[in-house]
């Protein structure tokens, strides 16, 4: 084979390879064309307070007055337990306290008459204190027979049911605050110099297809060194009755 032809062929192959390497790499399939470069950031709407309520005593649930999705006020009873046995124990402890108190009083009078010694008086007083502690403990237990709402809100989910027996610590209700929602997002750390509390932006909510004015409330306390991002928390600046926790959308800072 002609050596000149071979040399020419190798040259053509090298040129083709160089041209191919110079072409830009294709974008991965499914990659989102939207990024922080166009001033838009993905945002999540969250309640300021979201709590899972659980009981501190083992008992059967007597009632759950508020249905899923229902609203409640702070201090309203959300869970009531069947506490007949605990209340009976409290009454028994109160009776024991009364008897122990009477015994201590009588022994004190007898001691003044030198009818009994100091040991009997001390023992009676000790039993009275023990009975008082038992009565106080049972009063505390009975006080846990209802769970009151810690804030104004709504019931997000019922985990347990009426007539179900639950052990201490078992989850019963998920509740969320009904106040203004938080807008939580991760913004590039390079925005820290310009992004300040009070800065205004717009949120397009996916579920509603509607935009809402908003403003930055605060920034996170540290930057994630891996993603080079920082938490930003905003709040809707105006009425937002249709918004619910869990909705999401795009925050636009243009």
ChimeraX commands (.cxc) that place a marker at each C-alpha (Angstrom):
marker #1 position 0.00,0.00,0.00 radius 0.5
marker #1 position 1.26,3.50,-0.86 radius 0.5
marker #1 position 2.95,5.15,2.14 radius 0.5
marker #1 position 1.74,8.60,1.00 radius 0.5
marker #1 position -1.88,7.35,1.03 radius 0.5
marker #1 position -1.43,5.97,4.56 radius 0.5
marker #1 position -0.03,9.23,5.82 radius 0.5
marker #1 position -2.93,11.15,4.29 radius 0.5
marker #1 position -5.48,8.80,5.83 radius 0.5
marker #1 position -4.02,9.18,9.32 radius 0.5
marker #1 position -4.08,12.94,8.94 radius 0.5
marker #1 position -7.77,12.92,8.01 radius 0.5
marker #1 position -8.58,10.73,11.02 radius 0.5
marker #1 position -6.73,13.06,13.40 radius 0.5
marker #1 position -8.55,16.10,12.03 radius 0.5
marker #1 position -11.93,14.37,12.42 radius 0.5
marker #1 position -11.15,13.39,16.01 radius 0.5
marker #1 position -10.12,16.93,16.87 radius 0.5
marker #1 position -13.34,18.32,15.40 radius 0.5
marker #1 position -15.41,15.86,17.38 radius 0.5
marker #1 position -13.64,16.78,20.63 radius 0.5
marker #1 position -14.28,20.45,19.98 radius 0.5
marker #1 position -18.08,19.97,19.84 radius 0.5
marker #1 position -19.98,20.88,23.09 radius 0.5
marker #1 position -21.21,17.97,25.23 radius 0.5
marker #1 position -24.92,17.16,24.87 radius 0.5
marker #1 position -27.23,18.07,27.81 radius 0.5
marker #1 position -28.37,15.08,29.87 radius 0.5
marker #1 position -31.86,13.89,29.06 radius 0.5
marker #1 position -34.50,15.31,31.33 radius 0.5
marker #1 position -32.30,18.13,32.65 radius 0.5
marker #1 position -34.31,21.17,33.68 radius 0.5
marker #1 position -33.56,24.27,31.59 radius 0.5
marker #1 position -34.42,26.45,34.61 radius 0.5
marker #1 position -31.76,27.36,37.13 radius 0.5
marker #1 position -30.69,30.09,39.47 radius 0.5
marker #1 position -29.10,31.86,36.48 radius 0.5
marker #1 position -32.48,33.13,35.29 radius 0.5
marker #1 position -33.38,34.46,38.75 radius 0.5
marker #1 position -35.82,31.65,39.56 radius 0.5
marker #1 position -35.55,29.33,42.54 radius 0.5
marker #1 position -37.66,26.33,43.52 radius 0.5
marker #1 position -39.67,27.10,46.67 radius 0.5
marker #1 position -41.65,25.01,49.17 radius 0.5
marker #1 position -44.57,26.31,51.26 radius 0.5
marker #1 position -44.46,25.11,54.86 radius 0.5
marker #1 position -46.39,25.78,58.05 radius 0.5
marker #1 position -44.46,27.60,60.74 radius 0.5
marker #1 position -45.44,24.93,63.25 radius 0.5
marker #1 position -46.21,21.30,62.43 radius 0.5
marker #1 position -46.58,18.89,65.35 radius 0.5
marker #1 position -47.42,15.24,65.87 radius 0.5
marker #1 position -49.47,14.88,69.06 radius 0.5
marker #1 position -49.06,11.80,71.22 radius 0.5
marker #1 position -50.35,10.78,74.63 radius 0.5
marker #1 position -48.30,10.61,77.82 radius 0.5
marker #1 position -50.42,7.86,79.35 radius 0.5
marker #1 position -51.62,4.45,78.25 radius 0.5
marker #1 position -55.36,4.65,77.68 radius 0.5
marker #1 position -58.20,4.19,75.19 radius 0.5
marker #1 position -59.13,7.20,73.07 radius 0.5
marker #1 position -62.59,8.43,74.05 radius 0.5
marker #1 position -62.98,11.17,71.46 radius 0.5
marker #1 position -61.24,13.12,68.72 radius 0.5
marker #1 position -63.46,16.20,68.42 radius 0.5
marker #1 position -61.84,17.75,65.34 radius 0.5
marker #1 position -62.04,15.97,61.97 radius 0.5
marker #1 position -59.22,15.87,59.42 radius 0.5
marker #1 position -58.97,19.25,57.76 radius 0.5
marker #1 position -60.93,20.86,60.60 radius 0.5
marker #1 position -59.82,24.04,62.32 radius 0.5
marker #1 position -59.26,24.54,66.03 radius 0.5
marker #1 position -58.28,27.27,68.48 radius 0.5
marker #1 position -55.44,27.29,70.95 radius 0.5
marker #1 position -56.46,25.51,74.16 radius 0.5
marker #1 position -59.26,23.53,72.51 radius 0.5
marker #1 position -59.37,19.81,73.34 radius 0.5
marker #1 position -58.09,17.73,70.45 radius 0.5
marker #1 position -57.83,14.32,72.17 radius 0.5
marker #1 position -59.75,12.94,75.16 radius 0.5
marker #1 position -58.87,9.61,76.80 radius 0.5
marker #1 position -61.05,7.21,78.77 radius 0.5
marker #1 position -59.53,7.78,82.22 radius 0.5
marker #1 position -62.07,6.18,84.55 radius 0.5
marker #1 position -59.44,3.99,86.24 radius 0.5
marker #1 position -57.00,6.88,86.67 radius 0.5
marker #1 position -59.68,9.08,88.25 radius 0.5
marker #1 position -60.61,6.28,90.64 radius 0.5
marker #1 position -56.97,5.98,91.68 radius 0.5
marker #1 position -56.87,9.76,92.21 radius 0.5
marker #1 position -59.93,9.60,94.50 radius 0.5
marker #1 position -58.29,6.76,96.42 radius 0.5
marker #1 position -55.10,8.78,96.81 radius 0.5
marker #1 position -57.11,11.76,98.05 radius 0.5
marker #1 position -58.85,9.56,100.63 radius 0.5
marker #1 position -55.50,8.17,101.80 radius 0.5
marker #1 position -54.15,11.70,102.08 radius 0.5
marker #1 position -57.11,12.77,104.21 radius 0.5
marker #1 position -56.72,9.76,106.53 radius 0.5
marker #1 position -52.96,10.25,106.83 radius 0.5
marker #1 position -53.47,13.92,107.62 radius 0.5
marker #1 position -55.95,13.13,110.36 radius 0.5
marker #1 position -53.61,10.53,111.87 radius 0.5
marker #1 position -50.72,12.99,111.90 radius 0.5
marker #1 position -52.94,15.61,113.58 radius 0.5
marker #1 position -54.12,13.18,116.27 radius 0.5
marker #1 position -50.58,11.95,116.95 radius 0.5
marker #1 position -49.40,15.53,117.37 radius 0.5
marker #1 position -52.10,16.09,120.01 radius 0.5
marker #1 position -51.21,12.85,121.80 radius 0.5
marker #1 position -47.56,13.79,121.82 radius 0.5
marker #1 position -48.41,16.99,123.66 radius 0.5
marker #1 position -50.06,14.82,126.33 radius 0.5
marker #1 position -47.02,12.54,126.42 radius 0.5
marker #1 position -49.21,9.63,125.35 radius 0.5
marker #1 position -46.96,8.65,122.42 radius 0.5
marker #1 position -43.34,9.18,121.56 radius 0.5
marker #1 position -41.68,11.35,118.94 radius 0.5
marker #1 position -41.12,8.32,116.70 radius 0.5
marker #1 position -44.84,7.73,116.22 radius 0.5
marker #1 position -45.35,11.42,115.42 radius 0.5
marker #1 position -42.56,11.38,112.82 radius 0.5
marker #1 position -43.92,8.21,111.23 radius 0.5
marker #1 position -47.40,9.69,110.94 radius 0.5
marker #1 position -46.05,12.87,109.38 radius 0.5
marker #1 position -43.99,10.82,106.94 radius 0.5
marker #1 position -47.05,8.85,105.84 radius 0.5
marker #1 position -48.97,12.09,105.37 radius 0.5
marker #1 position -46.23,13.44,103.08 radius 0.5
marker #1 position -46.16,10.17,101.14 radius 0.5
marker #1 position -49.93,10.27,100.69 radius 0.5
marker #1 position -49.70,13.90,99.51 radius 0.5
marker #1 position -47.11,12.91,96.92 radius 0.5
marker #1 position -49.29,10.04,95.67 radius 0.5
marker #1 position -52.33,12.34,95.38 radius 0.5
marker #1 position -50.29,14.96,93.53 radius 0.5
marker #1 position -48.96,12.32,91.12 radius 0.5
marker #1 position -52.42,10.97,90.33 radius 0.5
marker #1 position -53.70,14.52,89.84 radius 0.5
marker #1 position -50.94,15.03,87.26 radius 0.5
marker #1 position -51.86,11.78,85.50 radius 0.5
marker #1 position -55.52,12.75,85.31 radius 0.5
marker #1 position -54.47,16.10,83.90 radius 0.5
marker #1 position -52.97,14.22,80.95 radius 0.5
marker #1 position -56.31,12.63,80.07 radius 0.5
marker #1 position -56.90,15.38,77.51 radius 0.5
marker #1 position -54.58,16.98,74.96 radius 0.5
marker #1 position -55.20,20.66,74.24 radius 0.5
marker #1 position -54.21,22.49,71.06 radius 0.5
marker #1 position -50.87,24.31,71.50 radius 0.5
marker #1 position -51.78,26.89,68.83 radius 0.5
marker #1 position -54.46,27.88,66.33 radius 0.5
marker #1 position -54.39,25.46,63.43 radius 0.5
marker #1 position -55.88,22.58,61.50 radius 0.5
marker #1 position -55.77,18.79,61.75 radius 0.5
marker #1 position -53.62,17.50,58.91 radius 0.5
marker #1 position -54.00,13.75,59.61 radius 0.5
marker #1 position -55.54,11.33,62.08 radius 0.5
marker #1 position -53.11,8.54,62.90 radius 0.5
marker #1 position -55.17,6.83,65.61 radius 0.5
marker #1 position -58.92,6.29,65.92 radius 0.5
marker #1 position -61.59,6.63,68.60 radius 0.5
marker #1 position -61.81,3.53,70.88 radius 0.5
marker #1 position -58.22,2.62,70.00 radius 0.5
marker #1 position -55.86,1.94,72.90 radius 0.5
marker #1 position -52.60,3.85,72.62 radius 0.5
marker #1 position -49.42,3.54,74.65 radius 0.5
marker #1 position -47.42,6.53,75.86 radius 0.5
marker #1 position -45.63,8.15,72.93 radius 0.5
marker #1 position -47.83,6.64,70.21 radius 0.5
marker #1 position -48.70,9.28,67.56 radius 0.5
marker #1 position -52.36,10.32,67.40 radius 0.5
marker #1 position -52.74,13.50,65.32 radius 0.5
marker #1 position -50.67,15.57,62.93 radius 0.5
marker #1 position -51.54,19.26,63.26 radius 0.5
marker #1 position -50.29,22.37,61.46 radius 0.5
marker #1 position -50.33,26.04,62.30 radius 0.5
marker #1 position -52.99,28.03,60.44 radius 0.5
marker #1 position -50.94,31.22,60.43 radius 0.5
marker #1 position -48.89,32.67,57.59 radius 0.5
marker #1 position -46.93,30.06,55.65 radius 0.5
marker #1 position -43.17,30.09,55.25 radius 0.5
marker #1 position -41.55,30.03,51.81 radius 0.5
marker #1 position -38.38,27.96,52.13 radius 0.5
marker #1 position -35.79,27.81,49.37 radius 0.5
marker #1 position -32.09,27.21,48.80 radius 0.5
marker #1 position -30.41,30.09,46.99 radius 0.5
marker #1 position -26.82,30.28,45.66 radius 0.5
marker #1 position -24.40,31.42,48.31 radius 0.5
marker #1 position -23.15,34.17,45.97 radius 0.5
marker #1 position -26.54,35.87,46.43 radius 0.5
marker #1 position -25.79,36.60,50.08 radius 0.5
marker #1 position -24.24,39.96,49.27 radius 0.5
marker #1 position -27.45,41.22,47.58 radius 0.5
marker #1 position -30.23,39.20,49.24 radius 0.5
marker #1 position -31.38,40.83,52.48 radius 0.5
marker #1 position -34.45,40.59,54.74 radius 0.5
marker #1 position -37.18,42.71,53.20 radius 0.5
marker #1 position -36.17,42.06,49.58 radius 0.5
marker #1 position -39.29,41.49,47.47 radius 0.5
marker #1 position -39.92,38.73,44.95 radius 0.5
marker #1 position -42.80,36.89,43.27 radius 0.5
marker #1 position -43.93,33.29,43.83 radius 0.5
marker #1 position -45.75,31.32,41.13 radius 0.5
marker #1 position -47.58,28.48,42.91 radius 0.5
marker #1 position -47.80,25.34,40.77 radius 0.5
marker #1 position -51.06,24.01,42.25 radius 0.5
marker #1 position -52.95,27.28,41.71 radius 0.5
marker #1 position -51.20,28.74,38.67 radius 0.5
marker #1 position -51.28,32.10,40.43 radius 0.5
marker #1 position -48.48,34.47,41.39 radius 0.5
marker #1 position -48.21,36.05,44.85 radius 0.5
marker #1 position -46.02,38.91,46.05 radius 0.5
marker #1 position -43.58,37.92,48.78 radius 0.5
marker #1 position -40.58,39.17,50.69 radius 0.5
marker #1 position -37.53,37.68,52.35 radius 0.5
marker #1 position -37.94,37.22,56.10 radius 0.5
marker #1 position -34.54,35.83,57.04 radius 0.5
marker #1 position -31.51,33.92,55.78 radius 0.5
marker #1 position -29.98,30.75,57.15 radius 0.5
marker #1 position -27.15,30.71,59.66 radius 0.5
marker #1 position -24.61,28.92,57.48 radius 0.5
marker #1 position -23.70,28.07,53.91 radius 0.5
marker #1 position -23.64,24.46,52.72 radius 0.5
marker #1 position -20.05,24.00,51.50 radius 0.5
marker #1 position -21.01,21.12,49.19 radius 0.5
marker #1 position -23.87,22.73,47.27 radius 0.5
marker #1 position -22.67,26.30,47.85 radius 0.5
marker #1 position -26.21,27.30,48.84 radius 0.5
marker #1 position -27.92,28.92,51.81 radius 0.5
marker #1 position -31.45,28.68,53.18 radius 0.5
marker #1 position -33.71,31.66,52.54 radius 0.5
marker #1 position -37.10,31.97,54.24 radius 0.5
marker #1 position -39.78,34.24,52.84 radius 0.5
marker #1 position -43.39,35.10,53.57 radius 0.5
marker #1 position -46.36,36.00,51.36 radius 0.5
marker #1 position -46.86,39.75,51.40 radius 0.5
marker #1 position -50.65,39.97,51.37 radius 0.5
marker #1 position -53.78,37.77,51.60 radius 0.5
marker #1 position -53.18,34.11,50.78 radius 0.5
marker #1 position -56.24,32.19,51.95 radius 0.5
marker #1 position -55.99,29.54,49.22 radius 0.5
marker #1 position -52.44,28.52,50.04 radius 0.5
marker #1 position -51.83,25.25,51.90 radius 0.5
marker #1 position -48.72,23.68,53.44 radius 0.5
marker #1 position -46.99,21.37,50.98 radius 0.5
marker #1 position -47.63,23.49,47.90 radius 0.5
marker #1 position -44.61,24.43,45.81 radius 0.5
marker #1 position -43.63,26.72,43.00 radius 0.5
marker #1 position -41.02,29.09,41.62 radius 0.5
marker #1 position -39.68,32.21,43.28 radius 0.5
marker #1 position -38.68,34.90,40.79 radius 0.5
marker #1 position -36.22,37.58,41.86 radius 0.5
marker #1 position -36.16,39.46,38.53 radius 0.5
marker link #1:1,2 radius 0.2
marker link #1:2,3 radius 0.2
marker link #1:3,4 radius 0.2
marker link #1:4,5 radius 0.2
marker link #1:5,6 radius 0.2
marker link #1:6,7 radius 0.2
marker link #1:7,8 radius 0.2
marker link #1:8,9 radius 0.2
marker link #1:9,10 radius 0.2
marker link #1:10,11 radius 0.2
marker link #1:11,12 radius 0.2
marker link #1:12,13 radius 0.2
marker link #1:13,14 radius 0.2
marker link #1:14,15 radius 0.2
marker link #1:15,16 radius 0.2
marker link #1:16,17 radius 0.2
marker link #1:17,18 radius 0.2
marker link #1:18,19 radius 0.2
marker link #1:19,20 radius 0.2
marker link #1:20,21 radius 0.2
marker link #1:21,22 radius 0.2
marker link #1:22,23 radius 0.2
marker link #1:23,24 radius 0.2
marker link #1:24,25 radius 0.2
marker link #1:25,26 radius 0.2
marker link #1:26,27 radius 0.2
marker link #1:27,28 radius 0.2
marker link #1:28,29 radius 0.2
marker link #1:29,30 radius 0.2
marker link #1:30,31 radius 0.2
marker link #1:31,32 radius 0.2
marker link #1:32,33 radius 0.2
marker link #1:33,34 radius 0.2
marker link #1:34,35 radius 0.2
marker link #1:35,36 radius 0.2
marker link #1:36,37 radius 0.2
marker link #1:37,38 radius 0.2
marker link #1:38,39 radius 0.2
marker link #1:39,40 radius 0.2
marker link #1:40,41 radius 0.2
marker link #1:41,42 radius 0.2
marker link #1:42,43 radius 0.2
marker link #1:43,44 radius 0.2
marker link #1:44,45 radius 0.2
marker link #1:45,46 radius 0.2
marker link #1:46,47 radius 0.2
marker link #1:47,48 radius 0.2
marker link #1:48,49 radius 0.2
marker link #1:49,50 radius 0.2
marker link #1:50,51 radius 0.2
marker link #1:51,52 radius 0.2
marker link #1:52,53 radius 0.2
marker link #1:53,54 radius 0.2
marker link #1:54,55 radius 0.2
marker link #1:55,56 radius 0.2
marker link #1:56,57 radius 0.2
marker link #1:57,58 radius 0.2
marker link #1:58,59 radius 0.2
marker link #1:59,60 radius 0.2
marker link #1:60,61 radius 0.2
marker link #1:61,62 radius 0.2
marker link #1:62,63 radius 0.2
marker link #1:63,64 radius 0.2
marker link #1:64,65 radius 0.2
marker link #1:65,66 radius 0.2
marker link #1:66,67 radius 0.2
marker link #1:67,68 radius 0.2
marker link #1:68,69 radius 0.2
marker link #1:69,70 radius 0.2
marker link #1:70,71 radius 0.2
marker link #1:71,72 radius 0.2
marker link #1:72,73 radius 0.2
marker link #1:73,74 radius 0.2
marker link #1:74,75 radius 0.2
marker link #1:75,76 radius 0.2
marker link #1:76,77 radius 0.2
marker link #1:77,78 radius 0.2
marker link #1:78,79 radius 0.2
marker link #1:79,80 radius 0.2
marker link #1:80,81 radius 0.2
marker link #1:81,82 radius 0.2
marker link #1:82,83 radius 0.2
marker link #1:83,84 radius 0.2
marker link #1:84,85 radius 0.2
marker link #1:85,86 radius 0.2
marker link #1:86,87 radius 0.2
marker link #1:87,88 radius 0.2
marker link #1:88,89 radius 0.2
marker link #1:89,90 radius 0.2
marker link #1:90,91 radius 0.2
marker link #1:91,92 radius 0.2
marker link #1:92,93 radius 0.2
marker link #1:93,94 radius 0.2
marker link #1:94,95 radius 0.2
marker link #1:95,96 radius 0.2
marker link #1:96,97 radius 0.2
marker link #1:97,98 radius 0.2
marker link #1:98,99 radius 0.2
marker link #1:99,100 radius 0.2
marker link #1:100,101 radius 0.2
marker link #1:101,102 radius 0.2
marker link #1:102,103 radius 0.2
marker link #1:103,104 radius 0.2
marker link #1:104,105 radius 0.2
marker link #1:105,106 radius 0.2
marker link #1:106,107 radius 0.2
marker link #1:107,108 radius 0.2
marker link #1:108,109 radius 0.2
marker link #1:109,110 radius 0.2
marker link #1:110,111 radius 0.2
marker link #1:111,112 radius 0.2
marker link #1:112,113 radius 0.2
marker link #1:113,114 radius 0.2
marker link #1:114,115 radius 0.2
marker link #1:115,116 radius 0.2
marker link #1:116,117 radius 0.2
marker link #1:117,118 radius 0.2
marker link #1:118,119 radius 0.2
marker link #1:119,120 radius 0.2
marker link #1:120,121 radius 0.2
marker link #1:121,122 radius 0.2
marker link #1:122,123 radius 0.2
marker link #1:123,124 radius 0.2
marker link #1:124,125 radius 0.2
marker link #1:125,126 radius 0.2
marker link #1:126,127 radius 0.2
marker link #1:127,128 radius 0.2
marker link #1:128,129 radius 0.2
marker link #1:129,130 radius 0.2
marker link #1:130,131 radius 0.2
marker link #1:131,132 radius 0.2
marker link #1:132,133 radius 0.2
marker link #1:133,134 radius 0.2
marker link #1:134,135 radius 0.2
marker link #1:135,136 radius 0.2
marker link #1:136,137 radius 0.2
marker link #1:137,138 radius 0.2
marker link #1:138,139 radius 0.2
marker link #1:139,140 radius 0.2
marker link #1:140,141 radius 0.2
marker link #1:141,142 radius 0.2
marker link #1:142,143 radius 0.2
marker link #1:143,144 radius 0.2
marker link #1:144,145 radius 0.2
marker link #1:145,146 radius 0.2
marker link #1:146,147 radius 0.2
marker link #1:147,148 radius 0.2
marker link #1:148,149 radius 0.2
marker link #1:149,150 radius 0.2
marker link #1:150,151 radius 0.2
marker link #1:151,152 radius 0.2
marker link #1:152,153 radius 0.2
marker link #1:153,154 radius 0.2
marker link #1:154,155 radius 0.2
marker link #1:155,156 radius 0.2
marker link #1:156,157 radius 0.2
marker link #1:157,158 radius 0.2
marker link #1:158,159 radius 0.2
marker link #1:159,160 radius 0.2
marker link #1:160,161 radius 0.2
marker link #1:161,162 radius 0.2
marker link #1:162,163 radius 0.2
marker link #1:163,164 radius 0.2
marker link #1:164,165 radius 0.2
marker link #1:165,166 radius 0.2
marker link #1:166,167 radius 0.2
marker link #1:167,168 radius 0.2
marker link #1:168,169 radius 0.2
marker link #1:169,170 radius 0.2
marker link #1:170,171 radius 0.2
marker link #1:171,172 radius 0.2
marker link #1:172,173 radius 0.2
marker link #1:173,174 radius 0.2
marker link #1:174,175 radius 0.2
marker link #1:175,176 radius 0.2
marker link #1:176,177 radius 0.2
marker link #1:177,178 radius 0.2
marker link #1:178,179 radius 0.2
marker link #1:179,180 radius 0.2
marker link #1:180,181 radius 0.2
marker link #1:181,182 radius 0.2
marker link #1:182,183 radius 0.2
marker link #1:183,184 radius 0.2
marker link #1:184,185 radius 0.2
marker link #1:185,186 radius 0.2
marker link #1:186,187 radius 0.2
marker link #1:187,188 radius 0.2
marker link #1:188,189 radius 0.2
marker link #1:189,190 radius 0.2
marker link #1:190,191 radius 0.2
marker link #1:191,192 radius 0.2
marker link #1:192,193 radius 0.2
marker link #1:193,194 radius 0.2
marker link #1:194,195 radius 0.2
marker link #1:195,196 radius 0.2
marker link #1:196,197 radius 0.2
marker link #1:197,198 radius 0.2
marker link #1:198,199 radius 0.2
marker link #1:199,200 radius 0.2
marker link #1:200,201 radius 0.2
marker link #1:201,202 radius 0.2
marker link #1:202,203 radius 0.2
marker link #1:203,204 radius 0.2
marker link #1:204,205 radius 0.2
marker link #1:205,206 radius 0.2
marker link #1:206,207 radius 0.2
marker link #1:207,208 radius 0.2
marker link #1:208,209 radius 0.2
marker link #1:209,210 radius 0.2
marker link #1:210,211 radius 0.2
marker link #1:211,212 radius 0.2
marker link #1:212,213 radius 0.2
marker link #1:213,214 radius 0.2
marker link #1:214,215 radius 0.2
marker link #1:215,216 radius 0.2
marker link #1:216,217 radius 0.2
marker link #1:217,218 radius 0.2
marker link #1:218,219 radius 0.2
marker link #1:219,220 radius 0.2
marker link #1:220,221 radius 0.2
marker link #1:221,222 radius 0.2
marker link #1:222,223 radius 0.2
marker link #1:223,224 radius 0.2
marker link #1:224,225 radius 0.2
marker link #1:225,226 radius 0.2
marker link #1:226,227 radius 0.2
marker link #1:227,228 radius 0.2
marker link #1:228,229 radius 0.2
marker link #1:229,230 radius 0.2
marker link #1:230,231 radius 0.2
marker link #1:231,232 radius 0.2
marker link #1:232,233 radius 0.2
marker link #1:233,234 radius 0.2
marker link #1:234,235 radius 0.2
marker link #1:235,236 radius 0.2
marker link #1:236,237 radius 0.2
marker link #1:237,238 radius 0.2
marker link #1:238,239 radius 0.2
marker link #1:239,240 radius 0.2
marker link #1:240,241 radius 0.2
marker link #1:241,242 radius 0.2
marker link #1:242,243 radius 0.2
marker link #1:243,244 radius 0.2
marker link #1:244,245 radius 0.2
marker link #1:245,246 radius 0.2
marker link #1:246,247 radius 0.2
marker link #1:247,248 radius 0.2
marker link #1:248,249 radius 0.2
marker link #1:249,250 radius 0.2
marker link #1:250,251 radius 0.2
marker link #1:251,252 radius 0.2
marker link #1:252,253 radius 0.2
marker link #1:253,254 radius 0.2
view
